[in-house]
């Protein structure tokens, strides 16, 4: 730990424990007692009014009227950080170990009763991710570090289930987690445009030996969403297809909550919904999702979509008969 971390740790311990001797601080932080003295001197110089009491029950403490609120989290802020950590764990997040250390620090420098409360609150919110891919975290770490340093990478990328591999020079602008999949977003020199690569389909990652400048206002999240979602501006209505669907109320609720259909919803009732989609989204993304509802929904129009679903269902049936 650095001197600054030791100083902050001492500050947090004195705030939580009220009074501690130099020996107690040294034992708690596993540092030399002389380091404790130096850190306390530095804290005093920085303006923290640490009081030293001599004698058998002496020690260091901070007066109760000294406000440290800007440096510490209140109870709800602590709880929110612990819950946010639950979402990041096992998602492939490349800094999970650092995250766990931060959570440990939050718990470490709290009073015993507060620590028990935090443990209980943390246990009440749990997140289930798909099984973690052990190869994912190192790739995410390499891409995030390259994005931070604005260093170009060379990627071996495999598109789709049967896609041939290709090598690309790539300027990583950021990472996005979408529907439990990680995407590297940035400029692909092979295509000459912004591309979105699924990290689990990246093979080798190498330093390309060059740098880049990330556009200051670029949002990796917005870029990925724009690539997935259809344009729904009123000026393009003439190119959108009206889709009318009816079904069981819960099925309609689930349908309207889908990332594609939620954005394209025009009107709905408890048992029906009207959407407007572009043809590419309608016939490439929508059919397989609609088939997952089985007989719980019914496509009223367009007729072409009904025929598309029938052809896919027939093809699948034929596939599994052979």
N, C-alpha and C positions, 0 to 999 in steps of 0.2 A: 504494500500500500504506500502511496505517496504521503508526503507531509500534510498536504491539504486534506487527504482522506482521513488521516489520523486526527487532524484538528476537528473535522466535521463529526467524526465518531465520538470524540470526547464531548463535544458540544451536545450531541444527541443523548449521550449517556447521562450527562449532568441534568439535562432537561427531564429525562424519564425517571432517574433514580433520586433526584433531589440533591443528594450529597454523597460524594465518593472520595476516598483517599487516593493519593498517587499510586500506592501499591495496588489498590483495587482496580483502578483504571488500567494499569500496566498488565495485570493478570487477565482482565476481561478482553483486552485488545491484543494480548500476546506480544507486547513490545517492551523495550527496556524502560525502566523508570525515568532515565534521563530524557528519553524521547517524550515522555509525558510532560516533564517540566518545560521542555523547549516548546511544545505545542501550546501549553497553557500560557506561557509568556507571549507567544505569537498571537493567541486569541485576545489577550489583554491589550496588546498593542493595536489590534484591529478594532478595538472598541467594545469588546464583550466584557461586561463587568463581573468577572469571576472573583468570588470572595474566598479567601483561604482562612480556615479556622484551625488553630493549633490545639494540641491536647489530645487526650485519649479518644474522644469522640469527634475529633476534628476531621477536616477534609475540605474539598472544594465544592462550591455550589454557586448557582446563579440566582440572584434576587428574583422573587416572584413578580415584581413589577416590570421586569425587563421582557419585552415582547419579542419572541422569535418566530411569530406566525408566518412571516413571508418566507422563512426557510423550511417550514415543515408543512405536512399535509394534515388537514383535518380528518375526522373519522370517515366521512363520506368519500373524501378523495382517496384515502387509503383503501377503502373497500372497492372503489371503482378500479384502482390500479391492480388489485389482486384478481378481480374478475376479468379485466382485460388480459392479464397474463394467462388466464385459463384458455382464452381463445387462441392465443399465440402458440401455446405448447402443443407439440405433436403435429403442427401444421407444416413443418419443414422450416419454420422461421429460423434463419441462420444464427441468430444471437440468443438462442434459448438459454444457454448457460449463463450469459451475462444477465438475462432477464431473471433467472432464478436467484442469482446473487443479489440483485436489486430487491427482490421480494424478501429475501432473507434479512437484508438490512432494515427494511421497513419493520419487520417483526422483531428484530433483535433489539432495537432501540425504543421499545415500548414497555410500559408497565405490565406486570404479570396479568392483571385482569384484562387489559386492552389486548394483550397478545392472545389470550384465550378467545376473546371475542373475534379477533381477526381470523383465527384458525376456523372458527365455526362459520363465519361469513364466507370464507373461501370455499368451504366444503359444500355450501348450498348451491353454488353455480358450477356445473360441470359441462364440458363440451366433448362431443364425440366426433372425432375426425376419422376419415378413412385410414386404413393401416399405413403407417409412416414408411416412406421410401428412404432407406438409409443412404442412398446415393444422392438424394435431393439436396440435403443441407449443404454439402461442400460446393455444389454447383451454385446454389443461391448465394452463398457467401462470396464466391469468386465474382459473380455478376454484380452483387451489391457493392463490393469493394472497388470494382472497375468503374461502376457508375459514379461512386463517390470521388474517385481519383480522376474521372473523365479519361479513362484509358480504353482504347479499342481492343476488342477481343476477336479471336478466330474461333468459330463454332463449327462443330460437326453436327448437322441437324438432319433429323429424319421426320418427314412430314407424313402424317396419317398412318394408318395401319400397314399399308403396302408402299408407302412413299420411299423413293430412293434417297440415299444419303447425299448431302451436299455440304461443301465447306464454304462458309460465309464470313466476311469481315463485318463486324457488328459493333456499333457504338451504343452501349446500353444506357438508356435514359432513366430507367426505373423498373421496379418489379410490381406486379399486381397479382393479388390472390382473388381468383374469380371461380366461384362454385367449387371450392376445394382444389383448384388447379392453379399453379403458379405460372405466370407469363412474364417473359423478359420483353420489355418494350423499348424500341430504339430504332436507329437508322441502319438499314441493311444495305451495304455497298453493292452486293450482287444485284439487288432489285432496284436500287437507287431511290428508295422510299422508306417511310416508317413501316416497320413490320412488328408482329406480335408472335413470339416464339414460345411454345409450351416448354417449360424447363425440363419436364420429364422426358421430352423427346430430343433433348440435346445430349450428344455423346461427349466428345472431348471438348475442353475449353482451354484455349491458350492465349497468352498475351500477344497481341498483334504488333507490339512495338511502336505504336503511334498513339497520339492523343486526339481529343475532340473537344468541342465546346457545346455544352448542352443548351438548347434554346431556353432562355430564362423563364418563359411563361408556360413551358410545356407541362402537360399533365398526363402521366402514363395511364392513369385510370380513365380519364375522359377519352383518350385515344383508343383504348381497348373497347370501351363501350360504343364509341362511334363506329368501330369496325364490325360490331356485332348487331347493333340495333338499326332498324330501318329509319330512313328519314320520314318524318310525319308532318312536315311543314304544309300549311294550307296550299302553297303554290304547287305542290306535287300531288294533290288529291286525285288528279286525273289519272295518275299512274298507280293508284292504290286499288286493291281489290277488297270489296266488302265481303266479310265472312260472318254469317249468322249461325250461331250454335245454341242448342237448347240441351238441358240435361238436369240431373239431380242437383239441388242447391249446393251441396258440399263440393260436387265435382266442378260446378261453375265457379265456386269460390277459389278452388285450387287452380283452375285454368286462368282466372283473372289475376292470380298472384304470380304467375310465371313471368320470367324476366322479359320475354318477347311480347306476350299477350297483354301484360300490364301496361306496357308503353303504347300499345296500339288500340287499347279499348276506347270505343266511341260511346257506347251506351249499354246498360245492363239492367236486368231485373233479377229477382232471386233465382229464376230457372232458365234464364237465357242471357245471351251477350252478343253484342255487335262489335266487330273489330274491322280495322282497315290496315291491310298489310301490303307491302310490295311483293311482287311475284316471286322474287328470289327467296325471300324469307318464307313465304307461304308454301312453296313447293320443295324447299331444301331443308329448312329447319323445323317447320311445324308438323309435317305428317307423322313422324315417328313418335313425337310427344302426344299428339292427339290419339294415336292408336293405343297408347298406354292406358287410356280411360276405358277401353273396351266398350261395353254397351251402356255405360253411365252417361254418355253424351251422344248427341246426334247432330251431324252437320246438315243444316237446312240449305245453305248455299255458300259458295258456288258449286255447281254440278261438277266442274273440273276437279275440285278438291275431293269430292266424294269418290270420283273415279280414280284419282291418284291414291287415296287410301285403300281402295279395293284392290288396285294393282299391287301395291306393296304387301298387303295381307295375303294375296294369292301367291305372290312370289315367295314369301316367307313360308307359307304352308307347303308349297312345292319343294322348297329347300329341305324342310324337315321330314318330308315323305321319302326323300331319296337318300 
